[in-house]
Amino acid sequence: MLLMGHEITYCLRLDNTFYALLPRMLADYCFHLYQRHGNTMNSFDFKKQLLPHLIGIGILLVVGLAYFNPVLSGKTLQTHDIVQHKGMSKEVKDFKEETGETSLWTNSMFGGMPTYQIAPTYPNSLLLIKPIYKLMTRGLPKPLNMLILYFIGFYIMLIAFKVDWRLAVAGALAYGFASYNIIIIDAGHNTKALAIGMAPFVLAGINMALNHKNWILGAALAGVSMAFELKINHVQITYYLFFIIAGMGIAWLVRELLNGNSKAVLLRAPVLAIALLLGIGSNAGNMMVTAEYAKETTRGKSNIPNEKGELEKGLSKRYITDWSYGVGETGTLMIPNFKGGGAANNMDFSDYEFYDLVVRQYGKKDGQKVVQSQLYWGAQDRGTNGPVYLGALICFLFVFALFVLDKSTSIWIGVVSLLAIMLAWGRNFESFTNFFIDYFPGYNKFRTVTMILAIVQITFPLAGIFALSRVVKKEVTKEKVIKSLKWSLGIAGGFALLFALMPGMFMDFARASEFEQFTGQQAQILDMLIDARKGLVQKDAFRSLAFILIGGGAIFLLVTEKIKSNVFFLIIIGAVAIDMWPVAARFLGPDKFEKAKTAEPVIATKIDKQIMADPDKHYRVLNLTVSPFNDATTSYFHSSFGGYHGAKLKRIQELISNRVDYSEKGKNGKPKLAGEISDLRKNGFSDPSVSPVLNMFNVKYFIASTKQGKTLVPNSGAAGNAWFVNDVKVLDGAPEEMEALKGINPKQTATTTKEFEDYVSGFSGGPNGSINLVEYKPNYLKYEYDTDKDGFVVFSEVFYRGNIDWISTINGEEADHIRVNYHLRGMKVPQGKGTIEFKFDPPTYYTAETLSLISSILMVLMLLGGGFMAYRSKGAAEGKDA
């Protein structure tokens, strides 16, 4: 009864304020279970079965706290993407606080867009287990929570693969401190980091479902973990995770069928599939509306043909491959400075003559930044903050694993890893990349192909540590281990040794463009730059060689029984930590932390306050003092025509690219600016007729830069919230409509396409009328109009799934609206006075939320059932033993 009372109390008290006490509560609960069942659970040995994992996780917690020790004094990271997110989500969050209502639409960016990927709200997702999700992802201060999630997830995955807990600690350290995982924390890519951290939990559950005795519980855990993974909402990382799941699943299926275990295939595979589907289904709200939204975004089909006259089906190939790893750049997996590091590589470069030259010219602070940017000479044209470094020891162990592990495991891990590496090369392996873009489902929806190296961040340490586990358990003969050591030391060690001794034999340490740029007297500068790059490679190559030899030596001493396994574990853990931590610290160290700011992340300027004093309910602002279409800070205070988002609507991107501020590459490679913003700047913002697109979107204010500083420039040409037009032109299609915008007067004329020809037929000239916006919410607009005859109104609002998601009414009766002026709304209005309303009410959202509710409940029931069956089978085994 005492236990039951505790259980009820715990359930009642599981609210947001109680998460900090949850670990203590769980420990107390486990203690009561142990007291209650301790006498009958004869097979349970606390010291052997639980204590080691408490120690292992304790070590990881201590390491995490030591690395991110500034959080203990209340300091935090001020990251670019987090500030941007706060800007883009500010309107809907304020609306929620003020009204209690959730808006699925915001006008804070790009003229308006759904909030599905900005500030998603899906109340039925993860029903009943949401507190566990919040504890895992938010239970510790940022960014410590992300590092600990890396550690714990990989530790649990290795335990699920039946790896010794001490080796699991080593693997967890390698995964958590992988340079890319640290770099994205510094960049503020929180959802990416959390998705990477959650991925090993999914793989742990899948491995349990396929290979463990309590396979139903494993399937349930896989489903829950998949639900958590999708809840984090970084689709690209989850997409790559399925590459690993596919490789792992196919290898298991082939092995079981070859071994005649068809029963296992018929039982385990369907149950696991159902569990994963329930995990996916519990996020139906997000997935279904996102899938619908994606068709309308830059990930969807284009409306304007490219230079080849083709309508692209997703992102352009150029855009997808903007960040492509060089084939030679793959060496960074083992030697971090193989291509010079990156813009965030905060090493001490004072030993190099090039550093002294730059510091003399720019000063120490700015000189350090210049050196960081110049030392990188890899294939990523837009630069990089740092390399993908997996650890020299881990790379050696991966090669070792390919010789040691059984063929089934080594083949699937090797194939998946090689596939990820080749796809990361992007435009540097164009034929292979284009094949996947053209034919592999969903691949053309994602950019930054280097991100797929998240796969090898999992497969390399998984294979390497799993191979060590087999060696420790003596599942591999001494002769095979020694033979495998020779080969792996020759391959990995030989690679490091070559670049330690003779780096110039294989690389020239400069891009072709640099040889053209640094000529004459400047050639000496290039020589100094090359010497610095060469020195970085040599230092790190010697460093990597040392860790490879340490690992190889430790394995040799273990199998020849010169050292005990406990000593071996200490060597491996220590070597991994000493290898990985310092490289991670190059990109994110204590110096990046600041005292937590209680003030707003974006401070309103005098100009912002002037704009906000405008009594109008709704208008737009274009801030030209920042990169307007790559910055969301303006959205913190205003409805911005610009913004920052990776999945903006396709039509707004096409307007930006073709009309507003686009660049075309000339023969010399330098951009030639054109478009409305350029024209406005040329005439000093005095002639608004050159900017019809900005006018029709009701851009009422420009924030511009002048010699005197930032200046507020009112736009006298802003068309307003809505207006009657005199003429509606029907054009053949999107290209013709885009072209027509160049000379249009939006206050007089509207354009549409043949898709809506029937709707506008019979329109015979504009009336004398007026229309005014009388009520504004992000997801609701109300207008009052007065006209002496039937007319046609253009609204300065984005057309998005009109009459499906955005519902329009006239005097309370549904009335269709159409797309005009490429991306705006237009509507026929009857004579007289009336009221027009627009409401964003997407039906898919509510259908999907119902599916989320059903899936979440079934998933929890499966989890409880799996736990009960595991407990029951354990009890049956104990009774049989007795």
N, C-alpha and C positions, 0 to 999 in steps of 0.2 A: 504493500500500500504506500509505503514511503516513496518507493521508486515511481509509482504511478503518479503520486502528487508532484514529484519533481518534473515528470514528463509533461503534465498538464501546465504547470507553471512556465516551463520553458516555451511551450507552444504559444501561450498567451503573451509572453513577453518578447517574442521575436519581431521587433520593429526596428526601424532604422537606427534608433539610438542605442540599441542593444548589441550591435555587431562587435563592439570592442570587448564585450564580456563573453562572446560566443566561444572562443577557444577554452576559456576556463569552464564554461558550462559543459562543453563536450567532454573535457577531462573528468569533470565531476560525474557526468553520466556514465562514462566508461568505468570509473571507479565503482559506482553502484552495481553495474553489470558484473564486474569482476567479483564483488562481494557476494552477489546473489548466486552466481553460477560457478564460482571458483572451485567449489568442492566437486562439482560434476564434470567440469571441463578439464579432465585429467590430461588431455593432450596439449593444452595450452601452456606454454612456457613463456612467462613474461620476459625473462632475460634474453631468451633466444628469438622470440617472435615479435616483440614489440619494442623493447629497449633499444636494439640497434637502430631501428628506424627513427626513434625519438632523438638518438644521438646524431644520426646522419642529417636529419632535418634541422636539428639544433645547430650543427656546424654550418649549414647553408644559411641559416638566419643570421648567425654571427658574422659570416663573411659578407653577406649583403649589407648589414648594418655598418660594418667596417668600411666597405667601399663607398656607400652613400651616407657616411657619418654626418654630413651637414644637416640632414633632415632631423637629427636629434636636437639640434639647436634652433629648429623652426625655419631653417632656410629652404628655399625651393628653386626650381629651374624656371627661368622666364624664357619660354620657347615661342618661336615664330608661329607655328601652326595652331597652338592653343589660343594665342591672341586672335588669330584669324577666325577660329571657330567661335570665339565669344562674340566677335563682331557679326558674323553671319547668323547666329542663333539668337541675338539679343531681342529682336522684335517679338518672336513667338514666345520667348521665355517671359518677357515683360507682360505680354498679353495673358499668359497663363496665370501669372501672379495677380494681375489686376482683376481678371474675370473668372478664373477657375476653369476656363474653357481651353481646350486644346485646338490649336490651328494647324492644319496640315499644309498650309500655304504661307509663304512669306513674300513680301514685296521689298525686302531689304537688299536684294541683289539682283542684278541683270534684268530689271524690270518686273521680276516675279518668277517664282519657281516653287515646286513642292518642297516640303521639309523632310521628305523621306530619308535623305542622306545628310541632313543638317542637324535636326533636333528630333529624332524619331521617337514616337510614343506608341507602344504596343502593350497595353495593360494585360492582355491574356497570354503573352509570351512567358514561358517558364513559370506558369502558375504553381504555387505551393513550394517551389524550390528556388524562387527568385532570391530569398535571403542568402542562400549558399552562393549563388552567382555574385551577389554584391559583396559578400565577404571575401571571395577569391580575387575579385578585380578591384575592389575599393577598400579592402579591410586594413590596408597600410597606407601611410602617406606616399604621395607620388614623389619621385619615381621609384621608390623602394618597392612598391607593390608590383611593378613590372618585372624587376630583377628577381624578386622572390618567386613570382609566378614562373619565370623561366626555370629557375632552379628546381622548384618542387615538381613542376610538370615533367621535366626530363628525368628527375629522380624516380618518380612513380612509374614512368614508362619503362625504365630499365629494370625496376623491381618486377614489373609485369612480365618482362623477358627473363625473369629468374636470374638476374645478375646480383652478385654479392653487394650488399649495401655500401661497402667502402668504395668499390668500383663505381657504384651508382653516384656517389658523391663526386668522384672525379669527372664522370660524364656530365653531371649537372653543372659543375663549374665551367667546363668547356663550352657547354651550350649557352649558359647565361652570359659569359664574358666574350662570346663571339663578337667581333668588332661591329658587324652590321647591327646586331641587337642593341648594342650600346649607342651607336650613332643615331639610330632612329628615335631613341629616347631623348637624346639631346635636341633633335629636330622637332620634337613635339608630336611625332607620329604615334600617338598613344593607342589608337585602335589597332594599328598594325602591330605594335609591340604586344598588346594583349592577345591578339589573335595568334601570334607566333608563340606566346607563352602557353596558350590553351591547346595548341595542336598536339603536343605529346600526350595529353590526357586522352584525347580521342584515340590515338594509336595504342595507348595502354589498354583501353577498354576493348578495342578490336582484337588485340593479341590475346587477351583473356578469353574473349568469345570464341576464338578459333582454336586455341591450344590449351586452355586450362580446364580443370575439372568443373569448376563453378562457372560454366560458360554462359549460362543465362544471366547471371549477375554481371558478367563481363559485357554481354551485349547491352544490358540496361545502362551500365556505366558509359559505354561507348555512345549510346543514344543521348544521355544527359550531357556528356562532354561535347557532343556535336551541337546540341542545343545551345550550350554556353558559347561555343566557337562562333556560331552564326549570330547569336545575340550581340556579340562584340561588333559585328557589322563591318568587317573588312573582307569584302568578297574575294579580292584577288589572292590574299593569303589562303583563304579557305579553298579556293579553286586549285591552288598549287598543292594543298594538303591532299586533295583527291588523287594526285599523281602517285603519292606514296601509298595511299590506301589501295589504289588499283594494282600497283606492283606487288604489294604485300598480299593482296587477296588472290591475284592470279597465281602467284607462286604457291600459296597454300592449297588452292583448288587443284592445281596440277599434281602437287605432291600427294595429296590425299587420294585422288583418283588413281594415280599410279600405284599407290600402296593398297588399293582395294578398299579404302574407307569411305565408300559411297554413303553409308548411313550418316557419318559425321557431316558430309556435304549436304545431304538432304535435310538434316536437322539444324545444324549450326548456321549455315549460310542464310537460310530464309529468316531465322529469328534475328540474326544480326542486321539483315537488311531492313526488317520491320523496325527494329530499334533505331537505326539511323534515320529512317523515314519519319519516325515519330519526333526525333530530335529536329529534323528539318521542318516537319509540320508545326512544331511548337513555335517556330518563327515564321509561320505562313504570312502573318501580317506584314512583316518587313519584306519577305521574299516576293510575294505576289505583287505588291504595289511597286516594288523596285523593278521587277521584271517588266511591268507595264510602263513604268517611267523610263526605263533604259531605252526603249524603242524611240522615245522622243528626244533623247539626249545625244551628246556627241558620240555615244556608243552605238547609236542607231544608224539607220540608212540616211545618207546625205540627200539633200534636195537640189544641190548645185553640183553639176559635173566637175570633176577634177580636170587637170591639164590634159589628160588623155581622153576626156569626154565620157568618163565612167562615173556612175553613181556608187560611191563607196558604201559598203554594207556595215561598216563599223568605223573605228578610228582609222585614220590614214596610216599607212605603213611607216611613213616618215615619223609621224607623231608617236606611234607605238614604240619605235626603236630609237627614240631620241637619246636614251641612256642605254647603250649597248656595251657590254664588257668586251674588251679586246681578247683575241685568242691568246696572245701572250700574257695578257693581264691576269689570266687564270692563275699564274704563279703567285698572286697575292694570297691565295688560300693557304700557302705554306710560308711565304716570306712577305710580311706585311708591307714593307716599303719597296716591293718589287717594281712598282711604277711610280714611286715618289710620294706615296701617302695620299694626301688630299687637303682640301681647304681647311679642315678642322684638325689637322695633324699638329698638335701643340707640343712637338718635341723641342729639345734644345738643339738648334742648328748652328750654334756659335763656333763650332769647329771648322766651318766651311767658309772659304774666301768669299763666295757668293753672298753669304749672309752679311758679312762685314760691309761689302759694297752696298747692299740694299739698305742696311741700317744707317749708313752714313748719309744716304740720300733721303730716306723717308722718316728716320727716327726709329727708336726701338719698337714702339707699339705698332705703328703702321707697317714698319719693315717686316715684323714677324708675319703679318697677314700676307704681305706681298710674297714673301718666301714660301709660305704654305701653298699659295695658289700657283706659284711658278714651278715648284718641284714636281708636281704631278704631271706626268706626260703620257698618261694612258689614252685609250681610244674613246673615252666618253667626252664628246665635244663640249658639252655644257659643264664639264668638271664634275667633281664629286667631293663629298665631305671626307671620305675615307674608303679604304679597301674592305673587301670581304675577307677577313682573316679567320680561319677555323682553328688555327693552332698547328705548329710544326709537329708536335707529338701526336696530335689527333690525325693529321694527314698521314704520318708514318703508320699509325695503327690501322688506318683505313686500308692502306695498301697491304699491310700484314693480314688484315681480316679477309681480304679477297683470296688469299692462299689458305687460310686456316678454316674458315667457315665451310659448312656443307654447300654443295653446288647450288641448291635451290635458293638458299639465303644470299650467297655471294652474287648470284646472277641477278636476282631482282634488285638488290641494293645497288649493284654496279650499274645496271641498265638505267634505273631511275636517276642515279647521280649523274651519269654521263649525259642523259637526256637534258637534265636541268642545266648542266654546264654549257652544252651546245646551244640551247635556247637562250641562255644569257648572253651569248655572243651577238644575238640580234642581227644587225645589218652587216656585221663582220662574218656572218655565215648566212648570207641573204637567201639562198635557195631553200635551205632548211627552215629558216624562220618564215619565209613566205608560204611554204607548204602548210605550216601550222596556222598561220593567219587566214589562209584561204579555205582550209578544209577541216580544221580541228574545232569542234563546237565551243563557242564562247571565247576562244583565244584572242579574237580581234577586239574584245571589249576592254582589254587592259593595256596600259602603257608601262614604261620603265621595265623592260624585260630583265634587267639585272636582278629584279626582286625575286625571280624564280630561284636564285641561289639560296633562298630560305630553305629549299628542299635539302641541299647538301649540308646545311647547318644541322639538320636532323640526321641524315643518313650517315655522314662521316663519323660523328661520335657514337652513334648507335652501333654501327658495324665494328668500330675499333674497340669499344668497351665490351661489346658482346663477345668478341674474339678473345679478349683478355680473360673474360669469365670462363670460357671454355678451357683455356690454358690452365687457369687456377684450379679448375675442377678436374683436371687431368683427363679431359675428354678428347684431347689431341695427343698423339704420341710425341715423345721427346724428339724423335728423329724428324717428324714433320715440322715441329715448331722451329727447330734449328735450321732446317732447310728453308722454311718460310722466312725466317729472320734474315738469312743471307740475301734472299731475293728482295725483300722489302727495304733492307738497309741499303742495298745496291741502288734501288730505284729512288727512294726518297732521300736517303743520305747522299747519294751521288748527285742528285739534282741540286741540293743545297751546297754541296762542296764545289761543284762547277762554278756556281755564281759567287761563291765566296772567294775563289781563287782567280777566276778568269771571266768576270762579268762582261768585259768588252768583246769577248769572242762571239757572243750571241746577240748583243744589243748595242745600238749606237747612242741610246739615252737622249734622243731628241726627236721631235716630230719633223717631218719634211718641211713644213711651213716655217719652223724655227730656223732651219738652215738658210731659207730665203730671207727671213726677217733680220737675222743678225749677220750682217756683212760688213766688210771693211774693218774699221776700228772696233765696231760692236762685236766682232767675232770673238774677242777676248772675253766678253761677258758670257757668251754661249759656252765657251770653254769652261769657265768657272761654274756655270750652271750644270754642265755635264759632269764635272768632277764631283759636285755635291750629290747629284742623283746616283752616280756610281758608288760613292761612299756610303750612301744610305742602303743601297742594295747589298753591298759587301758586309756591312755591319749586321744587317738582319739575316743574311744568309749564314754567317758564322753562328749567330744566335740560334737560328733554327736547327743548324747541324748539331749544336750542343744538346738540344732537347731530344732530337732524334736518337743520338747516341746514348743519352740517359735512358730513354725508353727501351731501346734495343738491348742495352746492357742489363737493365733490370729484368727483362724477360729471360735473357740467357742465364743470369744468376739464379732465377727462380727454377727454371726447368732442370738446371744442373745441381739443384739443391744446395747452392751456396748461400742463399738467404731464405728465410721463412716467409710465408705468405703475408704476415702482418707487416714485415719490413717492406715487402714489395708494394703493398697497398699504400703505405706512407710515401714511398718514392713516387708512385704514380700520381697520387693526390697532390703532393708538393710540386711535382714537375708541371702538372697541368695548371695549377694556381699561379706559379711563378712565370709560366709561359703566357698565360692569357691576361691576367690582371694588368700588368704594365702596358700592354698594347691597348687594352680597353681604355686605360687612363690617358692615353695620348689624345683621345677624342672626347672624353667626358670625365673630368676630374673635379675635385672640390672647388676649384677656382670658378667653375661655371655657376655655382649656387649663389643666390642672393637672399637677403632677408625677405620674408614673405611680405608682399604689399597688400595692405588692407584697402587701398584706394582702387578705383576703377582701372582696368587694364589699358583703357584708352581715355585720355584726358581731353575733355571738350575745350577746344580753342575759342578765341574770341569770334572767329568766323563761324564755327559750329553754333555758337550761342545766337549769333545774328540770324542764321538760317532757321534755327528752332523757334525763334520769336515770330516767324511767319504764321498767321492764324489759319491759313489754308489747311484742310484736313489731309491732303495727299498730293505729293509732287515728288520729283526726283532730283538727285544731285549727282554731278559728275566731278570727281576730285582728280584734277590733272597734276597735282603735286606729288602723287604717288603713281605707281604703275597701275592704272585704273582697273584693268581686267585681271590683275593678279594681287589684289589687295582688298580685304574685307573690313578694314578698320573704319572706313567711312560708313559702313552699314551699322556701326555701333550706335550712331545717332540719327542716321538719315535713311530714306529709301534711296539706295544707290543704283545708278544705271550700270555701274561696274560691280566688282566683287571678286571673290576667290573661291573657286570650286572646281574639282576634277570631273564633275559630271553635270555641267550646265546644259540647258536645253540646246538642241542642235540649231534651231533657227536663230537664237540669239548669237551663237558662236558664228554662224554664217553671216549675220549682219555685221558682227565685229570684224570678221576676216575680210569681208567684201566691201563694206561701206565705212566703218567707223574709224579704224586705225590699223590698217594692214600694211604689210611690207612685202615687197617682191625682191628677190635676190637679183642683183645686176651681175654683169659679167665679172666685176671685180669682187663680188661676194659681199659688198656692203649694202645694207638695206636702203631702199628709196621709199620714204614715207609718203603716203597719200591718204585721201579720205577726209572725212568731215572735220575731225579734230585738227588735222594739219591746216585745212583751209581756214578754220576759225582762228587759229593762232596767227596765221598770216595776216588776216584783216583786223587783228586785235580785238576779236569778239564783237566787232561793230556791225557786222552784217549776218544776222542769224539765218538768212535764207539759204546759206551754203550748207546748213545742217538739218535737212528735213527729217532724218531718222531721229536725231536727238530731240527735235521739236515735237514730233508726233508721240514720243515717249514722255512728254511733259517734263523734260529736264529743265527745271526752272532756274537752277543755279549751277555755275561752274566755280570750282575753287582752283585758281590758276597761280602759277609762279611768275613773278615779275622781278625786276631789279630791286624793287623795294621790299620784296618778300612775298608771302602768300596774300592773295587778293580775292575777294568775293566778287564774282561777275554775274549779275542777274541776266537771264536769257529772255529778252523781250519777244523772242519767237516761239516760246513754249506754247503748245497748242491747248493746254488745259487738260482737265480730266475727261471731258467728252465734248463732242461738237457735231452739229449737222453739216453734211457736205452737200455740194451741188451736183456732184457727178461720181459715178462708180464705173470704173473701167474694168472690163473682163479681159484678162490676158491668158495666153496659152498655158503657162506653167510657172514654176518657181523662178527659173532663170530670167524670164521676161519680167516678172514682177520685181525681182531684185534690180534689174537694169532700170526699170521705170522709177525706182526710188531716187535716182540721181537728180531728176529734175522736177520732182513732184512738189506741189504746194499742199501739204496734208490738210490744211484748213478748208481747202476747196474741193479736193479730189481724193477719192479712195480707190485702191486697186484690189482686185481679187482674181481668182483663176477660174477656169472652166468647171472645176469641181463644184463651185457654188453658183454657177451661171443661172440655174433655175430660180434660186433664192432672190436674186437681184433683178430678174426680168420684170419689166413694167415700171421700173423706177424712172421718173421723168423730171428730175430737177429738184433742187433743194427748196425747203419751205422757209418761211420766216419763223424761227423758233429758238428756244433756249433750253439748255439742260445743265443741271448742277448736281454735283455730288453732295449729298446731305448727311450721309453716314458712312464711316469707314472702319472696317476691321480687316485684319490680314486676310481673312477667309470670307469676307462679306462686304458688298458694296451696294449702296442704295442711292438712286438718282431720282430727281424730279424733273419733269420736262413739260414744255408748253409749246405747241406747234400749230400753225394755221392749216396745215395739210399733212398728209402722209409724208414721212421723210426717212432719211437714213442717217444713223448716228455711228460715229467712230469713237471707240473708247481707248484711252491710252493705257490699256491693260493687255497683258500677254494672253494670246489664244492658246489654251492647252486643253485638249480633250473636251472641246466645247460640246455642251448639251449631254455630256456623259458624266464628267467629274465637275466641271463648272456648269451649274444649272442657272438659267436665266428666266426671269418672269417679267411680264408686264401687267401691272395691276393685279398681281397675285396669280395670274394664269401663265403656265409655262409657254415660253416663246423662244424659238431657236435663235441662235446668233451664229455668225460665220467668221472665218479668218479673213482679215483684210490687211493691206499694207505689209504683207509678208508674215507679220507676227502679232498683229493686234486683233481686237474684237470689233465686229460691226453688227448692227442690228436694224431691221426695219421697225419703224415706230409709227403707230396710227395717229391720226389727227386728234388734237385736243390736249388736255392735261392728263398726266399720268405718272406712275411710279415704276421704275425699272430696278430690279434687284438681281444681283449675282451672288451665288453661294457655292463655295467649294465643298462638295459633298460626295467624295469618290465611293461608289458602291463596292468596289473591290476591297477596299479597306475593311469594311464591316463583314463581308463574307470571309475574308482572310482571318479576321480576329476570331470568328466562330471556329474556324479550323484550328487556329492556335489553341483555343480553349480545349477542344476535344483532344488534340494531340498531346497537350501538356498533361491532361488528366490521365490519359492512357500511359504516357511515359512514366509518370509517378507510380502508377499501379504496377507497371512492369518492374520498376526499380524495387518496390516493396516486395513483389513476388519473387524476384531474383534473390533478394536478401533472405527471404524466408526459406527458400529452397536450399540456399547455401548453408543456413543455420541448421535446417532439418537434416541435410546430408552429413553435416559434421556431427550432429547428435547421434545419427544412426551409426556412423563409424565408431564413435566413442562407445556406444552400447555393444557393438560387435567386438571391440577390443576388450571390453570388460568381461 
